[in-house]
Amino acid sequence: MPRSWVNWAISQIEADFQRSADTHLIKLDLPSLPQIDIYLKDESTHPTGSLKHRLARSLFLYALSNGWIKEGTPVIESSSGSTAISEAYFARLLGLPFIAVIPKSTAQKKIDQIEFYGGRCHLVEPADIYTESARLAQELGGHYMDQFTYAERATDWRGNNNIAESIFQQMARERFPQPRYIVMSPGTGGTSATIGRYLRYQKLQTELCVVDPDNSVFFDFFHSRDPALVSDAPSCIEGIGRPRVEPSFIPDVVDQMRRIPDPASIATMQWLSGLLGRRVGASTGTNLYGVLQLASEMQARGESGSLVTLLCDAGERYLDSYYNEQWVAERIGDVAPYRDALRAFGQTGQLQEPK
C-alpha cells in the first residue's frame, strides 16, 4: 500500500515518544520571595537536549500526515542549531537524509551533535538560511520543513500532552497551582502560540509574557504589527530572536512582551547555573530575567503567586561562547552590573535595573 511506509514512520515516532518520560518541573528556592514561587520546565532532559525536541516531533508528524515526507525524502531545515539537532535525530530514526542550513556563527557543539545524528550541515550567512533551504529542497527533490512557518500549526494547542497541558498537570499540587504568569522567549513563535491558545481554550487567568532579546523584531512587531520589520544584526542569544517577523509568531495570544538586554540574559544564565549546580543556555537566562522582573514587581505590590518559565537547553553546548569570558566581553559586553543586580535581588527580592 502507498501509505505503508508512512504508517511505519508515524509508529516509530509514537514509539519513541512512549519511551520518553515528561520533562521535570524544577522549583527554585528563593528565600527573598516568601510569597512567590518560581518554576522552570526543564526541556534540556529531552533525548536531544532541548525544547526543540517537541517541535521536531510535531513537525515530522505534521509533514508525514500531509504527505510531504515519503520513504527516502531528503529533509532540509533552516535553524540556529537546536531544531536541527532534534530533526536530525528523527530523520535518523526514519532512515531519511537530513541537511541543516545553519548560520556560520552556530556553536560548534551544535554542529557536532547534528553530525552525530547523521545530519549534514550547510553553513551560510544568517540572512540566507531561508532561501538556501528552499533551494536545496528543490534541487534535491526534498522537503523543506520550514519551522518558522509551520511551528504554530504543527502542535495541537488544545492538549494532547503539549507543553502547556504538561505544565498545568505538574503544577496541580503546588501552593499556587495556576501560575500568575508563564514566561518564555520566541524563536519560531510556535511554543508561545501553543501556550497562549491553550490558556484561552482552557479559560485560564494565567498571562503569557514573551521576552525578546536584543536585535530581534518580535518585540517591535508586537507593538507596531508591522510585518515588514527587519533587523540588520542577528540575535546573539542562540535559539531565540529573529531578524524578521516569522509567520509562526502570533501576537494576539500574547498578553505582554518585554525586551531583555543581552548582558542581562548572560548574567542571569550564570546566576541560575550557580543556583542549580549545572550549566544552562543563554535563552534560559533571557526567560528567567523576565520572570525576576515580574516577581520583583509582584512583591512590590504585595502580591503572591507562582511563575513558570522554560529551561530551554543545557549550557554544555556553549562552552566556547557564553561560558567563555573573552567571547562574552567581545560579543555581549559588560555583564557585571547585572551580576550585581542579581546578587542584590537574591537578598532583597527587588530587582534594580542597571542604568
C-alpha positions in Angstrom: 0.0 0.0 0.0 1.2 3.6 -0.7 0.9 4.6 2.9 2.6 1.6 4.4 5.9 3.4 4.9 4.2 6.5 6.3 2.2 4.3 8.8 5.5 2.7 9.9 7.2 6.1 10.2 4.4 7.5 12.4 4.5 4.4 14.5 8.3 4.8 15.0 7.8 8.4 16.2 5.0 7.4 18.6 7.0 4.5 20.0 9.9 6.9 20.6 7.6 9.2 22.4 6.3 6.4 24.6 9.9 5.7 25.7 10.4 9.2 26.9 9.2 10.5 30.2 7.8 14.0 30.6 10.3 16.7 31.5 10.8 17.9 35.1 9.4 21.0 36.7 12.1 22.5 38.9 11.1 24.8 41.8 13.7 27.4 42.7 14.5 28.1 46.3 14.5 31.9 46.7 14.0 32.9 50.4 13.8 36.6 49.2 10.4 35.8 47.6 8.5 34.2 50.5 5.1 34.5 48.8 6.2 34.0 45.2 7.2 30.6 43.8 9.2 30.3 40.6 9.4 27.1 38.5 11.4 26.0 35.4 10.2 23.4 33.0 13.4 21.6 32.2 13.3 20.9 28.5 17.0 20.0 28.5 16.1 16.5 29.5 14.6 15.5 26.2 16.7 12.9 24.2 18.1 15.7 22.0 18.6 18.1 24.9 16.3 21.0 24.2 12.8 22.3 23.9 13.1 21.9 20.2 12.6 18.1 20.6 8.9 18.7 21.0 8.8 20.9 17.9 10.8 18.5 15.7 8.5 15.6 16.6 5.4 17.7 15.8 6.9 18.9 12.5 7.7 15.4 11.4 4.2 14.1 12.3 2.7 17.1 10.5 4.7 16.6 7.3 4.1 12.8 7.3 0.3 13.3 7.8 0.3 15.9 5.0 2.0 13.5 2.6 5.1 15.8 2.3 7.6 13.2 3.5 7.8 9.8 2.0 10.3 7.0 2.1 13.7 8.3 1.2 12.7 12.0 1.1 15.6 14.3 2.0 14.6 16.7 4.8 16.0 20.2 4.9 15.7 22.7 7.7 16.8 26.3 8.4 17.8 26.5 12.0 20.1 28.2 14.5 21.1 24.7 15.7 18.8 23.2 18.3 15.9 22.4 16.0 18.3 20.9 13.5 19.7 18.6 16.2 16.3 17.3 17.1 15.2 17.0 13.4 18.4 15.1 12.6 17.5 12.7 15.4 14.1 12.0 14.0 15.4 11.8 10.4 17.9 9.1 11.5 15.1 7.3 13.3 13.2 7.1 10.0 16.3 6.5 7.8 16.0 9.8 6.0 18.8 12.1 4.7 18.9 15.4 6.6 20.6 18.7 5.8 20.7 21.6 8.3 21.0 25.0 6.9 22.5 27.0 9.8 24.3 30.3 10.4 28.1 30.2 10.2 28.2 31.5 13.8 26.4 28.4 15.2 28.1 26.9 18.2 30.5 24.0 17.2 28.9 21.7 19.8 25.6 22.0 18.0 27.2 21.3 14.7 28.9 18.2 16.2 25.5 17.0 17.5 23.8 17.4 14.2 26.5 15.4 12.6 26.4 12.8 15.4 22.8 12.0 14.4 23.8 11.7 10.8 22.8 15.1 9.5 24.9 17.3 7.2 25.5 20.9 8.0 25.3 23.6 5.3 26.7 26.8 6.8 25.6 30.2 5.4 25.1 33.8 6.4 22.1 34.2 8.8 20.1 36.1 6.2 20.5 33.3 3.7 19.1 30.3 5.7 15.6 30.6 4.2 16.5 30.9 0.5 19.2 28.3 0.7 16.9 25.8 2.5 14.2 26.2 -0.2 16.9 26.0 -3.0 18.3 22.8 -1.6 14.9 21.2 -1.2 14.0 21.9 -4.8 17.4 20.8 -6.1 17.3 17.5 -4.2 13.6 16.8 -4.6 13.3 17.0 -0.8 11.1 18.6 1.8 11.9 21.9 3.4 10.5 21.5 6.9 10.3 25.3 7.4 9.8 25.5 11.2 9.4 29.3 11.0 6.1 28.8 9.0 4.7 25.6 10.4 5.6 25.6 14.1 2.4 27.3 15.2 0.1 24.9 13.4 2.0 21.6 13.8 1.3 21.3 17.6 -2.1 20.5 19.0 -2.7 23.6 21.2 -5.9 22.1 22.7 -3.9 19.5 24.7 -2.6 16.0 23.7 0.3 16.3 26.1 1.6 19.6 24.7 3.9 21.7 26.9 1.1 23.9 28.3 -1.0 20.9 29.4 2.1 19.3 31.0 2.9 22.5 32.9 -0.6 22.7 34.4 -0.7 19.0 35.3 2.6 19.3 37.1 1.5 22.5 38.9 -1.7 20.9 40.3 -0.3 20.1 43.8 1.7 23.3 44.2 1.0 26.1 46.6 -0.3 28.3 43.8 -1.4 25.8 41.1 -2.5 28.3 38.5 0.5 30.5 37.6 0.2 34.2 37.5 2.5 34.3 34.5 4.1 31.9 32.1 7.2 33.5 30.6 9.1 32.4 27.5 11.1 33.7 24.6 10.3 33.2 20.9 12.4 31.6 18.2 9.8 30.5 15.7 6.9 31.6 17.8 5.4 28.2 17.8 5.6 27.5 21.6 4.2 30.9 22.5 1.3 30.2 20.1 0.6 26.8 21.7 0.7 28.2 25.3 -1.3 31.3 24.5 -4.0 29.4 22.7 -4.2 26.7 25.4 -4.6 29.4 28.1 -7.6 30.8 26.3 -9.1 27.5 25.3 -9.0 26.3 28.9 -10.4 29.6 30.2 -7.4 30.2 32.5 -6.4 33.5 34.0 -2.7 32.9 33.6 -1.0 35.6 31.5 1.6 34.8 28.8 4.6 37.1 28.9 7.0 36.8 26.0 10.6 38.1 26.4 12.7 39.1 23.4 16.5 39.5 23.2 18.4 42.4 21.6 18.4 42.5 17.7 15.1 40.7 17.4 12.0 42.1 15.8 9.3 40.3 17.7 9.0 42.9 20.5 8.7 45.8 18.0 6.2 43.8 15.9 4.0 43.1 19.0 3.6 46.9 19.4 3.5 48.0 15.8 2.0 45.0 14.0 4.3 45.9 11.0 5.1 42.5 9.3 7.8 44.2 7.2 10.1 44.8 10.2 13.7 43.6 9.8 16.8 43.8 11.9 20.2 44.5 10.5 22.0 42.3 13.0 21.2 38.7 14.2 20.4 37.9 17.8 23.4 37.0 19.9 21.2 34.6 22.0 21.1 31.4 20.1 17.7 29.8 19.5 15.6 32.9 20.2 15.1 36.2 18.5 14.7 36.6 14.7 15.8 39.3 12.3 12.4 39.2 10.5 8.8 38.7 11.6 8.2 34.9 11.4 4.8 33.5 10.2 4.5 31.3 13.3 4.6 34.2 15.8 1.0 35.0 16.7 1.0 38.3 18.7 -2.7 38.2 19.6 -2.2 35.3 22.0 0.5 37.1 24.0 -0.6 39.3 26.9 2.6 41.3 27.2 6.2 41.5 25.9 9.5 42.7 27.3 12.9 43.3 25.7 15.7 41.7 27.7 19.3 43.2 27.2 21.8 40.5 26.2 24.1 41.2 29.2 21.1 40.5 31.5 20.5 37.2 29.7 24.1 36.1 30.2 24.3 37.3 33.8 21.1 35.5 34.7 22.3 32.3 32.9 25.4 32.4 35.1 23.3 33.2 38.3 20.9 30.3 37.6 23.8 27.9 36.8 25.1 28.7 40.3 21.8 28.0 41.9 21.2 24.7 40.1 24.8 23.5 40.2 24.8 22.9 36.4 25.1 24.9 33.3 22.1 26.3 31.3 21.9 28.1 28.0 21.6 31.8 27.4 17.9 31.7 26.3 17.1 30.3 29.7 18.8 33.4 31.1 16.5 35.6 28.9 13.4 33.8 30.2 14.4 33.9 33.8 15.3 37.6 33.8 11.8 38.3 32.6 10.4 36.2 35.4 12.6 38.0 38.0 11.3 41.4 36.7 7.7 40.2 37.1 8.4 38.6 40.5 10.0 41.8 41.8 7.0 43.9 40.6 4.6 41.4 42.2 6.4 41.6 45.5 6.5 45.4 45.5 2.7 45.3 45.0 2.3 42.8 47.9 1.0 40.1 45.6 1.5 36.3 45.9 1.5 33.6 43.3 3.6 31.5 41.0 5.5 32.0 37.8 6.7 29.3 35.3 9.3 29.6 32.6 11.3 27.2 30.4 14.8 25.9 30.9 15.4 25.6 27.1 18.7 23.6 26.9 21.9 22.8 28.8 24.9 25.0 28.8 27.5 22.4 27.7 26.7 23.4 24.1 28.0 26.9 24.7 31.4 26.3 26.4 33.1 28.2 23.6 30.7 31.1 23.7 28.5 32.0 26.6 30.8 30.3 29.1 34.0 31.9 27.6 34.6 35.2 29.3 36.6 36.7 26.4 33.8 35.8 23.9 31.2 37.4 26.2 33.3 40.5 26.6 33.7 40.8 22.8 30.2 39.9 21.7 27.9 40.8 24.6 29.7 43.4 26.6 29.9 44.1 30.3 27.6 41.8 32.3 29.0 42.9 35.8 26.2 45.4 36.5 23.6 42.7 36.0 25.5 40.3 38.2 25.5 42.9 40.9 21.7 43.4 40.5 21.0 39.7 40.7 23.2 39.3 43.8 21.1 42.1 45.4 17.9 40.5 44.2 18.8 37.3 46.0 18.9 39.2 49.3 16.0 41.6 48.9 13.6 40.2 46.2 13.8 43.6 44.4 15.4 43.8 41.0 17.1 47.1 40.5 17.8 47.6 36.7 21.3 48.8 35.9 21.4 52.2 34.4 
